């Protein structure tokens, strides 16, 4: 698990780590701010020590693009070994999450990233991230204040020092064999300047959240989705991609979010749809603005990372959390928002159905029926001409089944999912802008998607149910949404 976490952290760090090329030397840096099309790069001051204003220099981002920087505009840290450079680009890059004060302590694990200078070995990496451990924290000359063990190489100066949550805690500057003032760095140790120093020096945005213009881990999610005929036979298999980002929650846990494009759809079931219920109408047009939604239902691991407990009936960290009420789900969203700086919430009922359908108008996003090979429900029952099959009697790990065309998994079955809305018996007077429909004083809240113990007809895209906000049981969970990427 730790190895997987380090691979994930390596990938996330690479998106914000840059190579700094000057007339004097080569170094590393980290993207820390985005202002329109201007990106600010924080690096070690000595990377620019032999570069004169007006000389050519550039920043190379992870995608191989080289961005010229105005060396005359580089901000120096003067007596602090830091520098801030800028470049212009219309490409959307992520920026680092700046760690809050006191986010790092002695003996904490850290990771330093950067671009080592080419060495004699053919296998010399172009980009590397090296783990280490904090040995001391306290002020030293030239602004240094973090000492840690790690294997570093020439060229990594200016690179980010990250904690296990992926937050930027410092800027790597010196290693053994180098000097800070009149003092030599001890053998086996490295020194970094705390991010708090850079924040104060350059008035950087002081937040642990991603930039609102783009998450620090902006990426693309690739997925497979299928369509079936009325007998449940797969007639189409396709690959899709969607914009995505990840939140590092700590304890080696990541929340994956997928960008959902805005659009207009027909909400509700047609009178001809098999097993349609009266509360699924009247059909009406709803325009939903773009938003981001959890790729999976919130897992037990994610709940535990944020809330510190696991209320689920059957414990398995990769499976969705259950035994959570609507009130519990809202509390999770609030704590998640506090930790990340991003406004997380439950989806509106309209957002949920729009995201589930993913452009389809059929009873399921798979087509006119569903099969136990494509979703987790009470499989001994069939829908329409579809097949019967396995009844698993328990939830399964998220991502066990193909996604829909928006890249969302398990929208049908597994656990029923709470929505923001209070319950209304039908859609008469429902909003058409995608917002939640909330009636003051109403305690009944909407549930969507069916569950592992539900019949296939109650897993349809249009199916609606409800319970009081304090209700909890073994097959009810939720997923989260936030603003668009």
C-alpha positions as CSV (number, residue, x, y, z in Angstrom):
1,X,0.0,0.0,0.0
2,X,2.8,2.4,0.9
3,X,4.6,1.6,-2.4
4,X,1.4,2.4,-4.3
5,X,1.1,5.6,-2.3
6,X,4.6,6.7,-3.2
7,X,3.9,6.0,-6.8
8,X,0.8,8.2,-6.6
9,X,2.7,10.9,-4.7
10,X,5.4,10.8,-7.3
11,X,2.9,11.3,-10.1
12,X,1.2,14.2,-8.3
13,X,4.4,15.9,-7.4
14,X,5.6,15.7,-11.0
15,X,2.7,17.8,-12.1
16,X,3.9,20.8,-10.0
17,X,7.6,20.3,-10.2
18,X,9.5,22.1,-12.9
19,X,13.1,22.2,-14.3
20,X,14.7,25.7,-14.1
21,X,17.3,26.4,-16.8
22,X,19.4,29.5,-16.5
23,X,22.7,30.8,-18.0
24,X,24.5,29.9,-14.9
25,X,23.1,26.5,-13.7
26,X,20.2,24.1,-13.7
27,X,17.8,23.7,-10.9
28,X,14.3,22.7,-9.9
29,X,11.3,24.6,-8.8
30,X,7.6,24.3,-8.0
31,X,4.4,25.9,-9.3
32,X,2.9,27.9,-6.4
33,X,0.4,30.4,-7.9
34,X,-1.7,31.0,-11.0
35,X,-2.8,34.5,-11.9
36,X,-4.8,34.4,-15.1
37,X,-2.2,33.0,-17.6
38,X,0.7,33.8,-15.3
39,X,2.3,31.1,-13.3
40,X,4.7,31.8,-10.4
41,X,7.6,29.4,-9.8
42,X,9.3,29.2,-6.4
43,X,12.9,28.0,-6.4
44,X,16.2,28.3,-4.5
45,X,17.8,31.7,-4.8
46,X,21.2,30.2,-5.7
47,X,19.7,28.8,-8.9
48,X,19.7,32.3,-10.3
49,X,22.9,33.6,-8.6
50,X,24.9,33.5,-11.8
51,X,22.2,34.8,-14.1
52,X,22.1,38.5,-14.9
53,X,18.8,40.4,-15.6
54,X,17.8,40.1,-19.3
55,X,19.7,36.9,-19.9
56,X,17.7,34.0,-21.3
57,X,16.2,31.4,-19.0
58,X,13.2,29.1,-19.1
59,X,11.0,26.8,-17.1
60,X,10.3,23.3,-18.4
61,X,7.0,21.8,-17.1
62,X,6.2,18.1,-16.8
63,X,4.7,18.0,-20.3
64,X,8.0,19.0,-21.9
65,X,7.0,22.5,-22.8
66,X,9.6,25.2,-22.3
67,X,8.3,28.5,-21.0
68,X,10.6,31.6,-21.2
69,X,10.9,33.6,-18.0
70,X,11.8,37.3,-17.7
71,X,15.0,37.2,-15.6
72,X,14.7,41.0,-15.1
73,X,11.5,40.4,-13.1
74,X,12.8,37.5,-10.9
75,X,12.1,38.4,-7.3
76,X,15.0,37.7,-5.0
77,X,14.8,36.6,-1.4
78,X,17.9,38.7,-0.7
79,X,19.3,37.2,2.5
80,X,16.9,34.2,2.2
81,X,17.9,31.6,-0.4
82,X,14.7,31.9,-2.3
83,X,13.6,33.3,-5.7
84,X,10.3,33.7,-7.4
85,X,10.1,33.6,-11.2
86,X,7.1,33.8,-13.6
87,X,6.1,32.6,-17.0
88,X,3.0,33.0,-19.3
89,X,1.0,30.0,-20.6
90,X,-2.5,29.3,-21.7
91,X,-2.1,25.7,-20.7
92,X,-3.8,24.8,-17.4
93,X,-1.3,23.5,-14.9
94,X,-1.9,22.5,-11.3
95,X,-0.2,24.4,-8.5
96,X,1.0,23.2,-5.1
97,X,-1.1,23.0,-2.0
98,X,0.7,25.2,0.5
99,X,1.0,23.5,3.9
100,X,-0.6,25.4,6.8
101,X,1.6,26.4,9.8
102,X,2.9,23.6,11.9
103,X,2.0,21.0,9.3
104,X,5.4,19.3,9.7
105,X,7.0,17.9,12.8
106,X,10.1,16.1,13.7
107,X,10.3,12.4,12.5
108,X,7.6,13.1,9.9
109,X,8.2,11.6,6.5
110,X,8.8,14.0,3.6
111,X,9.5,13.7,-0.1
112,X,11.8,15.9,-2.1
113,X,11.3,16.1,-5.8
114,X,13.4,17.6,-8.6
115,X,15.4,17.2,-11.8
116,X,19.0,15.9,-11.1
117,X,21.7,17.0,-13.5
118,X,22.6,14.2,-16.0
119,X,25.1,11.8,-14.4
120,X,27.4,9.2,-15.7
121,X,24.9,6.4,-15.3
122,X,22.7,5.7,-18.3
123,X,19.8,5.1,-15.9
124,X,20.1,8.6,-14.4
125,X,16.5,9.7,-14.0
126,X,15.3,12.9,-15.5
127,X,12.8,13.4,-12.7
128,X,13.0,11.9,-9.2
129,X,11.3,12.0,-5.9
130,X,13.1,10.8,-2.8
131,X,11.7,10.0,0.6
132,X,13.3,11.2,3.8
133,X,12.5,11.9,7.5
134,X,12.6,15.2,9.3
135,X,15.3,15.4,11.9
136,X,14.9,18.9,13.2
137,X,13.0,22.1,12.7
138,X,14.4,25.5,13.6
139,X,15.9,28.7,12.1
140,X,19.3,28.6,10.5
141,X,21.2,31.0,8.2
142,X,19.8,32.0,4.8
143,X,16.2,31.2,5.8
144,X,16.7,27.5,6.2
145,X,14.7,25.8,8.9
146,X,14.0,22.1,8.0
147,X,16.6,19.4,8.2
148,X,15.9,16.0,6.9
149,X,17.4,12.8,5.5
150,X,16.9,12.0,1.8
151,X,19.0,11.0,-1.2
152,X,19.3,14.2,-3.3
153,X,21.5,15.2,-6.2
154,X,22.8,18.3,-7.8
155,X,20.1,19.9,-9.8
156,X,17.3,19.3,-7.3
157,X,17.9,22.6,-5.6
158,X,14.6,24.6,-5.5
159,X,12.5,21.5,-5.7
160,X,9.5,20.9,-3.5
161,X,9.6,19.2,-0.1
162,X,6.2,17.6,0.4
163,X,4.6,15.9,3.3
164,X,2.6,12.7,3.0
165,X,-0.6,14.7,2.3
166,X,1.0,16.1,-0.8
167,X,1.3,19.6,0.7
168,X,4.3,21.9,0.0
169,X,6.1,22.3,3.3
170,X,9.4,23.6,2.0
171,X,11.9,24.3,-0.8
172,X,15.0,22.1,-1.0
173,X,18.2,24.0,-1.1
174,X,21.3,22.4,0.4
175,X,22.7,18.9,0.9
176,X,25.7,17.4,2.5
177,X,29.0,18.8,1.3
178,X,27.5,22.2,0.8
179,X,27.6,25.2,3.2
180,X,25.1,27.5,4.7
181,X,26.9,30.6,5.9
182,X,30.0,29.3,7.6
183,X,28.5,26.0,8.6
184,X,28.7,22.8,6.5
185,X,25.7,20.7,6.1
186,X,26.1,17.5,8.1
187,X,26.7,14.2,6.3
188,X,23.5,12.5,5.2
189,X,21.3,15.5,5.8
190,X,19.5,18.1,3.6
191,X,18.2,21.5,4.4
192,X,15.0,23.2,3.2
193,X,13.4,26.7,3.7
194,X,9.9,26.4,5.3
195,X,7.0,27.4,3.0
196,X,5.9,29.8,5.7
197,X,9.0,31.9,5.0
198,X,8.2,32.0,1.3
199,X,4.6,32.9,2.0
200,X,5.6,35.9,4.0
201,X,8.4,36.9,1.7
202,X,6.5,36.9,-1.6
203,X,2.9,37.2,-0.3
204,X,2.0,33.8,-1.7
205,X,-1.6,32.7,-1.3
206,X,-1.7,31.2,2.2
207,X,-3.9,28.2,1.8
208,X,-3.7,24.4,2.0
209,X,-6.2,24.2,-0.8
210,X,-5.6,23.9,-4.6
211,X,-5.8,27.1,-6.6
212,X,-9.4,27.8,-7.6
213,X,-8.2,28.1,-11.2
214,X,-7.2,24.5,-11.2
215,X,-6.5,21.7,-8.7
216,X,-2.9,20.9,-7.9
217,X,-3.4,17.4,-9.2
218,X,-5.3,18.2,-12.4
219,X,-5.3,15.2,-14.6
220,X,-7.4,13.0,-17.0
221,X,-9.4,10.0,-16.0
222,X,-9.6,7.1,-18.6
223,X,-12.3,4.5,-18.3
224,X,-14.3,1.9,-20.2
225,X,-18.1,1.9,-20.5
226,X,-20.6,-0.5,-22.2
227,X,-24.1,-0.6,-23.7
228,X,-26.3,-3.7,-23.8
229,X,-29.3,-4.8,-25.8
230,X,-32.7,-5.6,-24.3
231,X,-31.4,-9.1,-23.4
232,X,-28.4,-7.7,-21.5
233,X,-25.8,-8.7,-24.1
234,X,-23.0,-6.2,-24.6
235,X,-23.4,-4.5,-28.0
236,X,-21.0,-1.6,-27.5
237,X,-17.7,-1.2,-25.6
238,X,-16.0,2.1,-25.7
239,X,-13.2,4.0,-24.0
240,X,-13.7,7.5,-22.6
241,X,-11.7,10.2,-20.9
242,X,-12.8,13.0,-18.5
243,X,-11.0,15.8,-16.7
244,X,-10.2,14.7,-13.1
245,X,-8.3,15.6,-10.0
246,X,-7.4,13.9,-6.8
247,X,-7.4,15.1,-3.2
248,X,-4.8,13.5,-0.9
249,X,-6.7,12.9,2.4
250,X,-3.8,11.4,4.4
251,X,-3.1,7.9,5.6
252,X,-2.4,6.9,2.0
253,X,-6.0,7.7,1.0
254,X,-7.0,9.6,-2.1
255,X,-10.4,11.0,-3.2
256,X,-10.8,10.9,-7.0
257,X,-13.1,13.5,-8.6
258,X,-14.3,13.6,-12.2
259,X,-15.4,16.7,-14.2
260,X,-19.1,16.5,-15.3
261,X,-19.8,18.8,-18.3
262,X,-22.9,21.1,-18.1
263,X,-25.9,20.4,-20.2
264,X,-29.7,20.1,-20.5
265,X,-31.5,16.7,-20.0
266,X,-34.9,15.3,-19.5
267,X,-35.4,14.4,-15.9
268,X,-37.7,11.7,-14.8
269,X,-39.1,8.5,-16.5
270,X,-41.4,8.5,-19.5
271,X,-44.9,7.0,-18.8
272,X,-43.9,4.1,-21.0
273,X,-40.8,3.1,-19.0
274,X,-41.2,-0.4,-17.4
275,X,-41.9,-0.2,-13.6
276,X,-42.1,3.6,-13.7
277,X,-43.5,5.1,-10.5
278,X,-45.7,8.1,-10.2
279,X,-43.0,10.1,-8.3
280,X,-40.8,9.9,-11.3
281,X,-42.8,12.4,-13.3
282,X,-43.8,14.6,-14.8
283,X,-40.7,14.6,-17.1
284,X,-39.2,18.1,-17.4
285,X,-36.2,19.7,-18.9
286,X,-33.4,20.7,-16.5
287,X,-30.2,22.6,-17.3
288,X,-27.3,21.6,-15.1
289,X,-24.1,23.7,-14.9
290,X,-20.8,21.9,-15.0
291,X,-19.6,20.4,-11.7
292,X,-17.3,17.7,-10.3
293,X,-18.4,14.4,-8.8
294,X,-16.8,11.6,-6.9
295,X,-15.6,8.9,-9.4
296,X,-16.7,6.4,-6.8
297,X,-19.0,6.2,-3.8
298,X,-17.2,7.5,-0.6
299,X,-15.2,4.5,0.7
300,X,-14.7,3.3,4.2
301,X,-11.0,4.3,3.9
302,X,-12.0,7.9,2.9
303,X,-14.6,8.1,5.7
304,X,-12.0,6.9,8.2
305,X,-9.4,9.3,7.0
306,X,-11.7,12.3,7.5
307,X,-13.9,11.2,10.4
308,X,-11.6,8.9,12.3
309,X,-14.0,6.0,12.5
310,X,-15.7,3.3,10.4
311,X,-19.4,2.8,11.0
312,X,-19.9,0.2,8.2
313,X,-21.5,-3.1,9.0
314,X,-18.8,-5.2,7.1
315,X,-15.4,-3.6,7.3
316,X,-13.5,-3.4,4.1
317,X,-11.7,-0.2,3.3
318,X,-12.1,-0.4,-0.5
319,X,-15.9,-0.8,-0.2
320,X,-18.3,2.1,0.2
321,X,-19.0,3.4,3.7
322,X,-22.5,2.4,4.9
323,X,-24.6,2.9,8.0
324,X,-24.3,6.7,7.5
325,X,-27.3,9.0,7.8
326,X,-27.9,12.0,5.7
327,X,-26.7,14.1,8.7
328,X,-23.5,12.0,8.8
329,X,-22.9,12.6,5.1
330,X,-23.3,16.3,5.5
331,X,-20.9,16.3,8.4
332,X,-18.3,14.4,6.3
333,X,-18.7,17.0,3.5
334,X,-18.1,19.8,6.0
335,X,-14.9,18.3,7.4
336,X,-13.7,17.4,3.9
337,X,-14.2,21.1,2.9
338,X,-12.3,22.3,6.0
339,X,-9.4,20.0,5.2
340,X,-9.1,20.7,1.5
341,X,-10.4,24.3,1.2
342,X,-12.8,23.2,-1.5
343,X,-16.6,23.4,-1.0
344,X,-17.7,19.7,-1.0
345,X,-21.4,18.8,-0.6
346,X,-24.0,16.2,-1.5
347,X,-25.3,16.3,-5.1
348,X,-28.7,17.8,-5.9
349,X,-31.2,15.2,-7.1
350,X,-31.0,16.8,-10.6
351,X,-27.2,16.6,-10.6
352,X,-27.3,13.0,-9.5
353,X,-29.7,11.9,-12.3
354,X,-27.9,13.9,-14.9
355,X,-24.6,12.4,-13.9
356,X,-26.0,8.9,-13.7
357,X,-27.6,9.1,-17.2
358,X,-24.4,10.5,-18.8
359,X,-26.3,11.4,-21.9
360,X,-28.6,8.4,-22.1
361,X,-32.4,8.4,-22.0
362,X,-32.9,4.6,-21.3
363,X,-33.8,3.1,-17.9
364,X,-30.1,2.5,-17.1
365,X,-26.9,4.2,-18.4
366,X,-26.1,0.7,-19.8
367,X,-29.3,0.7,-21.9
368,X,-32.7,-0.8,-21.6
369,X,-31.7,-3.3,-18.9
370,X,-29.0,-4.1,-16.4
371,X,-27.2,-7.3,-15.5
372,X,-25.4,-8.6,-12.4
373,X,-22.2,-8.5,-14.3
374,X,-22.5,-4.8,-14.7
375,X,-23.9,-3.8,-11.3
376,X,-24.3,-5.0,-7.7
377,X,-28.1,-5.5,-6.9
378,X,-30.6,-8.3,-6.1
379,X,-29.6,-10.3,-9.1
380,X,-32.1,-13.1,-8.8
381,X,-34.6,-10.6,-10.3
382,X,-34.5,-9.5,-13.9
383,X,-35.5,-6.2,-15.5
384,X,-37.5,-6.6,-18.7
385,X,-35.9,-9.2,-21.0
386,X,-32.6,-9.0,-19.1
387,X,-31.0,-11.9,-17.4
388,X,-31.1,-13.1,-13.8
389,X,-27.9,-13.8,-12.0
390,X,-25.8,-13.5,-8.8
391,X,-27.1,-11.9,-5.6
392,X,-23.9,-11.0,-3.7
393,X,-25.7,-10.0,-0.5
394,X,-23.0,-7.5,0.3
395,X,-21.3,-4.4,-1.1
396,X,-18.3,-4.7,-3.4
397,X,-15.2,-2.6,-3.8
398,X,-15.7,0.6,-5.7
399,X,-14.6,0.4,-9.3
400,X,-15.7,-3.3,-9.6
401,X,-17.9,-2.5,-12.6
402,X,-17.5,-0.5,-15.8
403,X,-18.1,3.3,-15.6
404,X,-20.8,5.2,-17.4
405,X,-20.0,7.6,-20.2
406,X,-19.0,10.4,-17.7
407,X,-16.5,8.1,-16.0
408,X,-18.6,7.4,-12.8
409,X,-18.7,3.9,-11.3
410,X,-21.5,2.1,-9.5
411,X,-24.2,4.7,-10.1
412,X,-26.6,1.7,-10.2
413,X,-26.6,-0.5,-7.1
414,X,-24.0,-1.2,-4.4
415,X,-25.3,1.5,-1.9
416,X,-28.2,3.9,-2.2
417,X,-26.8,7.5,-2.3
418,X,-28.0,10.5,-0.3
419,X,-28.9,13.7,-2.2
420,X,-29.3,17.3,-0.8
421,X,-33.0,17.5,-1.6
422,X,-35.9,17.2,0.7
423,X,-38.5,14.7,-0.6
424,X,-41.3,15.8,-2.9
425,X,-43.9,13.3,-4.1
426,X,-43.4,14.3,-7.7
427,X,-41.8,16.9,-9.9
428,X,-44.6,19.5,-10.0
429,X,-43.0,22.8,-9.4
430,X,-39.4,21.3,-9.4
431,X,-36.5,23.7,-10.2
432,X,-35.1,23.5,-13.7
433,X,-31.6,24.9,-13.0
434,X,-30.1,21.8,-11.4
435,X,-30.2,23.2,-7.9
436,X,-31.4,21.2,-4.9
437,X,-35.2,21.4,-4.1
438,X,-35.3,22.0,-0.4
439,X,-38.4,22.6,1.7
440,X,-37.8,24.2,5.1
441,X,-38.7,22.0,8.1
442,X,-38.8,18.8,6.0
443,X,-36.7,15.9,7.4
444,X,-37.2,13.4,4.6
445,X,-34.2,13.4,2.2
446,X,-33.9,11.8,-1.2
447,X,-32.0,8.6,-1.9
448,X,-30.9,7.5,-5.4
449,X,-29.4,4.6,-7.3
450,X,-30.7,1.5,-5.6
451,X,-28.3,-0.8,-3.6
452,X,-26.9,-4.3,-3.4
453,X,-30.2,-5.4,-1.8
454,X,-32.5,-3.6,-4.3
455,X,-34.4,-5.1,-7.2
456,X,-33.1,-3.9,-10.7
457,X,-36.2,-1.7,-11.2
458,X,-35.2,0.3,-8.1
459,X,-31.7,0.9,-9.5
460,X,-33.0,2.7,-12.6
461,X,-31.6,6.2,-13.4
462,X,-35.0,7.8,-12.7
463,X,-36.0,5.8,-9.6
464,X,-36.4,7.9,-6.4
465,X,-36.8,7.0,-2.7
466,X,-36.4,8.7,0.6
467,X,-35.9,8.4,4.3
468,X,-35.6,10.7,7.3
469,X,-32.3,12.5,7.6
470,X,-31.3,10.5,10.7
471,X,-31.9,7.1,9.0
472,X,-29.0,4.7,8.5
473,X,-28.6,1.1,7.4
474,X,-26.1,-1.3,5.8
475,X,-26.9,-0.4,2.2
476,X,-27.0,3.4,2.3
477,X,-24.0,5.6,1.5
478,X,-23.2,8.6,-0.6
479,X,-20.8,10.3,-3.0
480,X,-19.7,13.9,-3.0
481,X,-19.7,16.8,-5.5
482,X,-17.9,20.2,-5.7
483,X,-17.6,23.0,-8.2
484,X,-16.4,22.5,-11.8
485,X,-12.7,22.0,-12.6
